[in-house]
Amino acid sequence: MTARLPKRCEIVIIGAGIQGLLLAFNLAERGKRDILVLDAGYWQGGASGRNGTLVRSGFSSPEWIGLFHHSVEQWKALSSRLRRNVMFTRRGYSVIAESDKSRAMLEVAHENQKALGIKTEMLSSLRLKEILPAIEHQRVSGAIHLSDGGTAPHHAVMKAALDVTRAQGIQVHYQTAVTGIETTDGRVSAVQVGDARVEADLTVIAAGGQSTDLANMAGVDLEAMPFRIEAAATEPLRPLIYPAVALVDRMTYLHQTARGEIVGGSELPGESAKRNLKSTAYVLPRYAKHLLEMFPQLRNIRVLRQWSGYLHPAPDGGPLLGPHPDIRDLWINAGWTYGIAGGPGAADLMSKAIATGEIDSRMAAFSVDRFRRGKPCLEASAVIDNASSAS
Ligand SMILES: Cc1cc2nc3c(=O)[nH]c(=O)nc-3n(C[C@H](O)[C@H](O)[C@H](O)COP(=O)(O)OP(=O)(O)OC[C@H]3O[C@@H](n4cnc5c(N)ncnc54)[C@H](O)[C@@H]3O)c2cc1C
């Protein structure tokens, strides 16, 4: 693989998941074409081929709303920009609370969302029955419906992004692991791929769950760790659940695909620290319990597939976006828990920052050094258990 690598290029992107590919596409649209994208694995082998495909437009904190609202606006335009159908379906996204505490949190989220121009509705019990007739209504204490949210099957966007970046003249190499990152005079100067070496003006780490390992190769750290979660798909059913759904008290998400499968998962404490991609008999019954308590009609259906993948959350669950504070010419696009939802927005804002030097405030909020500055972006409505624990 290394024989085809150039000796130097302007920008090296490490990782060809949704973040790396869409960043390369957006940079090319802004006139930067001397880009090399390197990936250790196979196409869709990372989290970008292992996710639930839910695209959420609204959260509770202004910072998260700003970034993800922008991203959903980018999702809406992506098929026409890529000239391929990325199959983003605005089926809506319902966030469900069961406890009083979560209902109060959703009420605050709803006000913040309205103030920032999100299409959001606090559902009455009548509206909940219209939107989610199959849910166990008496368990629900409050619900928000985000009509711009929905789903985007990852194979469609990943295929479109790969084809288009290659057509733009960008080299994308899979099965080509970066094995070292060279630094010279306080800057990142080259990456190593086995025996080969590629010099670059700028290096971007977009390596998903491995991003901290990559930063360590450059002698710096990232405040984020790999975080393993599992998901499952059932046999196809007649249409039962139309919107994407997050059950915040259960750290569970799901949706029904166009083919009829229920796809989703539950995050489970204790499983996240494992460094392997085996799915377990521990997770599935707990996810099933959540599903059956909230959607009793799903009893007796069979699970056809179960898989796992890595998130890479920072202590506040938000992404790490922008230049690394401790070394020059190293940029980070990592730390993702909602990297499908956030991918197009992050790629747009980061490509602008790299091409023009202007860092948009929606991206600056998620700067790599925000923890040491005491400015975490706390988010209470994410279905990941470390998302509101940072202080
Ligand atoms: C089960 C599951 C469900 C999820 N559900 C959702 C959801 O519904 N909605 C949502 O928004 N997000 C969801 N996510 C999260 C989302 O999938 C990720 O945030 C997103 O895919 C991250 O994209 P990425 O490009 O940063 O990482 P990845 O897709 O993981 O890509 C990183 C790439 O870096 C490569 N790499 C690693 N090390 C090296 C190296 N040394 N050299 C070169 N390349 C390297 C890897 O091979 C990989 O292909 C889910 C994730 C999982 C696992």
The ligand as an SDF file (V2000), in Angstrom:
LIG
                    3D

 53 58  0  0  0  0  0  0  0  0999 V2000
  -23.3140    1.2280   18.0850 C   0  0  0  0  0  0  0  0  0  0  0  0
  -23.1780    2.6950   17.7160 C   0  0  0  0  0  0  0  0  0  0  0  0
  -24.3240    3.4520   17.5160 C   0  0  0  0  0  0  0  0  0  0  0  0
  -24.2210    4.8040   17.1910 C   0  0  0  0  0  0  0  0  0  0  0  0
  -25.3460    5.5120   16.8710 N   0  0  0  0  0  0  0  0  0  0  0  0
  -25.2450    6.8080   16.4630 C   0  0  0  0  0  0  0  0  0  0  0  0
  -26.3960    7.5170   16.0440 C   0  0  0  0  0  0  0  0  0  0  0  0
  -27.4970    6.9790   15.9950 O   0  0  0  0  0  0  0  0  0  0  0  0
  -26.2310    8.8130   15.6610 N   0  0  0  0  0  0  0  0  0  0  0  0
  -25.0090    9.4440   15.6910 C   0  0  0  0  0  0  0  0  0  0  0  0
  -24.9270   10.6150   15.3650 O   0  0  0  0  0  0  0  0  0  0  0  0
  -23.8940    8.7740   16.0390 N   0  0  0  0  0  0  0  0  0  0  0  0
  -23.9910    7.4750   16.4220 C   0  0  0  0  0  0  0  0  0  0  0  0
  -22.8600    6.7680   16.7700 N   0  0  0  0  0  0  0  0  0  0  0  0
  -21.5800    7.4690   16.7660 C   0  0  0  0  0  0  0  0  0  0  0  0
  -21.0390    7.6430   15.3560 C   0  0  0  0  0  0  0  0  0  0  0  0
  -21.0890    6.4330   14.6620 O   0  0  0  0  0  0  0  0  0  0  0  0
  -19.6050    8.1540   15.4580 C   0  0  0  0  0  0  0  0  0  0  0  0
  -19.5650    9.2890   16.3010 O   0  0  0  0  0  0  0  0  0  0  0  0
  -19.0580    8.5510   14.0870 C   0  0  0  0  0  0  0  0  0  0  0  0
  -19.2000    7.5010   13.1630 O   0  0  0  0  0  0  0  0  0  0  0  0
  -17.5960    8.9410   14.2310 C   0  0  0  0  0  0  0  0  0  0  0  0
  -17.0540    9.1280   12.9520 O   0  0  0  0  0  0  0  0  0  0  0  0
  -15.4880    9.2040   12.7680 P   0  0  0  0  0  0  0  0  0  0  0  0
  -15.2350    9.4180   11.3400 O   0  0  0  0  0  0  0  0  0  0  0  0
  -14.9700   10.2020   13.7620 O   0  0  0  0  0  0  0  0  0  0  0  0
  -14.9450    7.8080   13.3080 O   0  0  0  0  0  0  0  0  0  0  0  0
  -14.8390    6.3660   12.5730 P   0  0  0  0  0  0  0  0  0  0  0  0
  -15.9720    6.1160   11.6740 O   0  0  0  0  0  0  0  0  0  0  0  0
  -14.5640    5.3800   13.6560 O   0  0  0  0  0  0  0  0  0  0  0  0
  -13.5820    6.5400   11.6600 O   0  0  0  0  0  0  0  0  0  0  0  0
  -12.2880    6.6210   12.1940 C   0  0  0  0  0  0  0  0  0  0  0  0
  -11.3760    5.8700   11.2750 C   0  0  0  0  0  0  0  0  0  0  0  0
  -10.0360    6.0450   11.7420 O   0  0  0  0  0  0  0  0  0  0  0  0
   -9.3250    4.9120   11.3650 C   0  0  0  0  0  0  0  0  0  0  0  0
   -8.0800    4.7920   12.1270 N   0  0  0  0  0  0  0  0  0  0  0  0
   -7.9010    4.4270   13.4160 C   0  0  0  0  0  0  0  0  0  0  0  0
   -6.5930    4.3710   13.7050 N   0  0  0  0  0  0  0  0  0  0  0  0
   -5.9350    4.7250   12.5860 C   0  0  0  0  0  0  0  0  0  0  0  0
   -4.5560    4.8380   12.2480 C   0  0  0  0  0  0  0  0  0  0  0  0
   -3.5700    4.5560   13.1140 N   0  0  0  0  0  0  0  0  0  0  0  0
   -4.2370    5.2220   10.9780 N   0  0  0  0  0  0  0  0  0  0  0  0
   -5.1990    5.4840   10.0700 C   0  0  0  0  0  0  0  0  0  0  0  0
   -6.5180    5.3690   10.3520 N   0  0  0  0  0  0  0  0  0  0  0  0
   -6.8670    5.0050   11.5890 C   0  0  0  0  0  0  0  0  0  0  0  0
  -10.2900    3.7700   11.6360 C   0  0  0  0  0  0  0  0  0  0  0  0
   -9.9500    2.6230   10.8500 O   0  0  0  0  0  0  0  0  0  0  0  0
  -11.6300    4.3580   11.2490 C   0  0  0  0  0  0  0  0  0  0  0  0
  -12.0800    3.9700    9.9680 O   0  0  0  0  0  0  0  0  0  0  0  0
  -22.9370    5.4170   17.0970 C   0  0  0  0  0  0  0  0  0  0  0  0
  -21.7880    4.6540   17.2880 C   0  0  0  0  0  0  0  0  0  0  0  0
  -21.9020    3.2980   17.6040 C   0  0  0  0  0  0  0  0  0  0  0  0
  -20.6470    2.5060   17.7920 C   0  0  0  0  0  0  0  0  0  0  0  0
  1  2  1  0
  2  3  1  0
  2 52  2  0
  3  4  2  0
  4  5  1  0
  4 50  1  0
  5  6  2  0
  6  7  1  0
  6 13  1  0
  7  8  2  0
  7  9  1  0
  9 10  1  0
 10 11  2  0
 10 12  1  0
 12 13  2  0
 13 14  1  0
 14 15  1  0
 14 50  1  0
 15 16  1  0
 16 17  1  0
 16 18  1  0
 18 19  1  0
 18 20  1  0
 20 21  1  0
 20 22  1  0
 22 23  1  0
 23 24  1  0
 24 25  2  0
 24 26  1  0
 24 27  1  0
 27 28  1  0
 28 29  2  0
 28 30  1  0
 28 31  1  0
 31 32  1  0
 32 33  1  0
 33 34  1  0
 33 48  1  0
 34 35  1  0
 35 36  1  0
 35 46  1  0
 36 37  1  0
 36 45  1  0
 37 38  2  0
 38 39  1  0
 39 40  1  0
 39 45  2  0
 40 41  1  0
 40 42  2  0
 42 43  1  0
 43 44  2  0
 44 45  1  0
 46 47  1  0
 46 48  1  0
 48 49  1  0
 50 51  2  0
 51 52  1  0
 52 53  1  0
M  END
$$$$
